[in-house]
Amino acid sequence: MAKLMQYQSTHIHAPGVFTDIFDGEHYQQLRSTPITVHDKPVHPPTNYFEDDRDIALGLSTDGYGIFTCGQATAWPLIIFIYNLPPKLCNHVEHILALGVIPGPNKPSNVDSFLIPLHEELNKLAEGVKTHDTRSRSLFLLCAFLLIIFGNFSAVSMLMKMKGVNGLSPCRNCKIKAIPIPGDTNSTHYIPLTTDLTDLGQNHMELMADAKQVDEAESLAAAGRIAKETGIKGTPILSTLDSVALPQSFPLDFMHIIWENFIKILIRLWTGDYKGICEERYRIDASTWKAIGASGMASGPTIPSTYSPWIPDVSKKGSYLSADMWSFWTLYLAPVLLRNCFKKPKYFTHFIELVHLLCICMQFEISAVEIEEIRTGFKKWVEEYQR
């Protein structure tokens, strides 16, 4: 295990190429930054990850249904060790299970459950005397939390952010949402025409906004500030000096794409999305049924290494995991949806999406490809709106 944990120290960063967390801007900046705990330098002074044995950690949580019926949820807290090779660090046997927030509802104060972790991470930043099995000597083992991730609900909770329905819904920028005209519910809309050039926000700005909420004269004043800024107070994890807002809270590709976007797109095609039924891009019921049957029939010819058996996507109640949706979208749908739209441009539009998603799923992405993703999704959404 000690040898396996050397992946981080042997990883060679090539500028402009991204393969894992150690190629990220946050990690690279930390390497030239002195370690601090509560903003005070450790003794003896040293930089983050200066020792090859320093450990990079990631924290994840998400609510899961305790029972097959009802809304009761529990929230596991798990730690990933990125010093292990990427092909191993996500395996169950290498994940540290910290505990479970018991539910049955979403925790109203998640920071109260994170206090023991917060204290231990500060101790690990200072260094804990540990035995090195290779050199047969004692050393100060340091570990640092770099990223915290989960779905939008979980990350909003951990960051004390308003979330997707807030007037300031984004943790990465200061974009403002507007109420839907004539709509009485709390749903907001973000215009695509908004200029994001100067709307980015950084750690200092978010922490300043959080401090304003913490020091507000009244709950009403705190609520007004939170509504305007999108942040409801200082999250406990942001006080770890290895954590930076919003860089340490990356977007969760799995939930955004495979658990939400693709499902919504299919509901739109099949006339099952909020009463929207446009004939120009709708796939009729008989065609959609044939698509589902063909996809399921492909199971015996697909090695299980590639994907689990795909159920019939046309049937109500069919359960598809994110892994199944990924395989269906990238490899089955480009074949199954061909000639199924009344206008070819809608199929072409979908294939452009598949191209962008394939780049996102690569094990290695270049800076050029990242720019292609940025401009490609922008163009795709603009064409979608037209």
N, C-alpha and C positions, 0 to 999 in steps of 0.2 A: 504493500500500500504506500509506503514511503517513496518508492520509486515511481509509482503511478502519479503521486502528488507533485511530481517535478514537471508536469506538462506546462504549467504557467511560466516557469523559469527558462524552459527551453524553447518557448514559442518565439518565433522571429517575426517582428512586425514589419511588413512591407508598406511604405507610405502609399496611400491610394487604393489599398486592397483590404477588405474586411472579411474575416473568417469567423471571428468570435468576439467575446467581450473584451479581450485583451488588445484588439485593434481599435476599440472605441476611443473617442476623444476624452471621455471622463477618466478612464484608466490611464491613458497616456499623460494627462495633466497631473494626476496624482503622483505618478512616478517621480516628478520633479518638485513635489510639494512636501514640506516637512510634516511629519505626523503630529497632530495636536489632539488633545482631549479636553473638551470644554474650552476650546480656543487657546489652550496653554500647551507649549511644546513638551513632548515627552523627553525623558532623560535616560540615556544619552540621546542627543538630537540625531534623528535619522529620517530619511524620506520614506514615503509609502512604497512598499514592495522593493525596498533596497536589498532586503534579505531574500534569497531565493526561496526560503521556506514560508514567507508571508502568504496568507490564504485569502482568496477573494470569495466572497459569499453573496448569494442572492436570496431574497425572502419572497415567498408567494403565499397568497391566501385567496380563498373563494368560498362562497356559500354553497353547500350541497344539501339536497333534500334528504332528511333523515328517514322519511317513510315514502312509500310509493304514492300515497295520497296526502293531501293537505299541504300547507305552506311552511311547515316547520323546517328550519335549516340549522346547520352547525358550520363552524368556520375553522378548518384546520390551518395551522401555521407550520410551514415547512421551509427548510433551508437547503439550498443547492451549493455544492462545493465546486467552484470553477477551476480549481487547480487540477482536478481530474480531467482526462481527455474528454472532448465533447461527446464522443460515442458512449461514455460511461457516466458522466456527471448527472444525467437525468434518469438513470436507472433507479428503481425503487430501493435497492439494497444500499445505494450511496446517498440517499436523501435523508436528512436529519429531520425527524418529526418532533417539533418543539412542544406541541400540545394542540388542543382543540377548544375553541371558544364555543361553549355548549349550546347556545341558542335558547329557546326555539326561534327567536327573532334575530334580526340583524343587530349586532352590538351597537348601543347608542354611544358608548365611549370606548372605542377599540384601544386607545392608548393605555387604559388601565390594565389591559391584558398584555401589553408589550413592555411594561416596566421591567420585569426580570430580564428579558432579552436585551433591553437598552443598557441595563447595568453590566451585563456580561460582555456586551460588545465594547463598552468603554474599557473594561478590564483587558480585553483581548487587544485593543488598540495600544495600550500601554505595554503589553507583553506578559505572557504567562510562562513561568519556568517549565520547560519541557525537555524530555530526553530524546535525543536524535539517535535512532537505532543504527544509522549508517556510520556516523562518526563516533558513536558511543560517548557522547558528551552532552551536557546541558546547554540549552539556548533559550532565548526569549521568543516564544511563539506568538506571532501577531496575526490577527484576522480582522478583515474590514468588510463591512457591508457596502456593496457597490450599487446594486439595483434592487428595486422592490416592484413586483408586478402582479397582475391579476386582471380580471375584467374591469369594465368602467366603474361598476358599483363598488368593487373592492378597493380599487386605487383611489377613488373619490373619498372613500371612508378613511383610508390610511393617510391621505394628503389633507384631509379636512377641507375638501373642495365641494362646491355646490353640485357638480356633476352635469350630465348631458342636458338636463332641462333648465339649468340656471341661465340667467342673463349673461353671465361670463362663464361659458361652459368648458372652455379649453384650458388645460394645464400648461400648454406650451406657448400660448399667445393670448393677447388681450381682445380677441374678437368679441363682438357683442351680438347677441341674438335679439330677435324682435318677436313680440307675440303674434300669433297668426290672426289676421283681421277677422273679427266676427266670431272667434273661437273662445268659448268660456273656460276651457281647461287650461292647465299650466304648461302646455306644450309650446315651445318656441321654435323659431325658424331662423336659420343662418343664411343670409343671401350669398350666392356664389360670387357676386360682383364686389364683395368686400376686398379692399386692398390690404394685404397682410405684410407689406414691405417693412413697416416700422412698428409692427404689433408684437414682436417677439418679447418674451419676458424671461428674466434670469433669477438665480437663487436670491440675490440681494433684494430684488423688487418684490418677490413673493414673500420673503421673510418680513420685509417692511410692512406689507399689507397685513400679514398675519399679526404682527405686533400691534398695529392699529386696532384690530379686532380685540386682542387680548386686553388692551388698555382702554377700551371704550368706557365712557362714563356710565352707560346703562346697557341693558340687554337690547333695547330698541335701537340704540346707536350702533351696537355691535352688529345687529341684523342688517342695518342699512349699509354698513361698510362691507359686510360679507356679500350682500346682494350685488353691490357695485363691482367688487374685486373678484368674487368667485371663491375666495378662501375664507374659512370660518374660524381660523385660529392657527396656532403653531403646532404642527404635528410632532409628536415626540421623536420620530425617526429622523426628522430634519435637523435635530440638534446633534446628531452624530456627524463628526467633521469629515467623514468619508462620503457622506451623502450630499448630493447637490440637487436642488429643485430647478427645473423639472427633469434634468438629464437622468437622474436615478430612477425615474418612474416611466419606463418606455411603454409605448402602446402595445397592446396585446393582439398580435396578428391573428391568433387562433380564434378568439372571440369575435373580433371585428369582421373578419372575412368568412370563416367557415361556419361559425355559429349564428351569424346575423345577416351579413350582406348577401351571401349566396341564397339563403333561404328567402329573404325578402324579394330578391330579383326573380326567383321562381314563382313566388306568389303573385308578383306583378304580371308575369307572362301568362299565368293561368287564371287571371281575373279574380284572385282571392286576397287582394291586398286593399283593405280599407275602402272597399266599394269601387275602387278604380278599375275600369274595364275598357281599355282602348283596343278596338278591333285591329288596328294597324300592326300591332306587335304581339297580339294575343295568340297563344298556341291552343288550338281547340282541344276539347276534352278527349276525343278518341285518339288524336295524335299523341297527347301527353301520356295517355294510358299505354300506348305502344312503346313510347320512349322508356317508361318505367319497366315494362316487361322485358324489353331488350337489354336494359342495363342489368337487371337481375339475372337474366339468362347467361350473361357473360361470365358469371362467377366461376364455373368449372374450368374455364380456360385461363384464369388469371392466377399466377402463383401467390400464395398467401403472404410471401415476403413483400409483395407490392402493396397489398391492401386486404382488409377483411372482405368477406362476401358482401356485395352491395345489395340492400333490400330494394324493393320496388318503390321508387321515389314518388310515384303517382298516387300511392295509396295513403289515405288519411291515417295518421298514427304510426306510420313507418318510422322507426328510429334509426337515424344515421348519426354516427359520431363525427367529430371534426375530421378525423382521419379518413372516414368514408366520404365525407363531402369534398375533401381535398382531392381524392383520387377520382371521384365522379366528375368534378369540375375540370380538372386538368387533362384527364385522359379519356373519359367516356363521352362527356358532353360534346366536345368538338366533332365527334363522329355522329352521335345520336341526334344532335340538333340541326344537322345539315339539311337544308331544304324544308325545315319545319316552320319557318317564319314566312308570313305572306310577302314580306319585302326582304330581299337579301341583305340590305344594309344593317338589319338588326342582328343577323348572324355574324356579319363582319365585325360589328361593334363588340359582340361577345368574344370573338376570337382575339381582338385587341386586348380585352381584359385578361384572357388566359395567358397571353404573352407576358403581360406585366406581372401576373401572379407567379408565373414560372421563374422569372428573374428573382422575385422576392424569396422563393423557396430554394434558391441555390445555396450550396455550402460556402461559396466564395462569391463576393460581390465587389466590383470595382467602383471607384468614385464616378466613373463615366456612367456605369449602369445605375447608380443611385440617382444621378441627374436624369437619366432616362425614365426612371420610376416616377420621380417628382413631376416632370413635365408630362409624362404619359398619362398619369392619373388625372391631372388637371384637365388635359385635353379630353379624356374619356368622359369625365363628369360634365364638361361643357357640351359635348355631343349628346350625352344622355338627356340633358335638360332640353335640348332642341328637339 
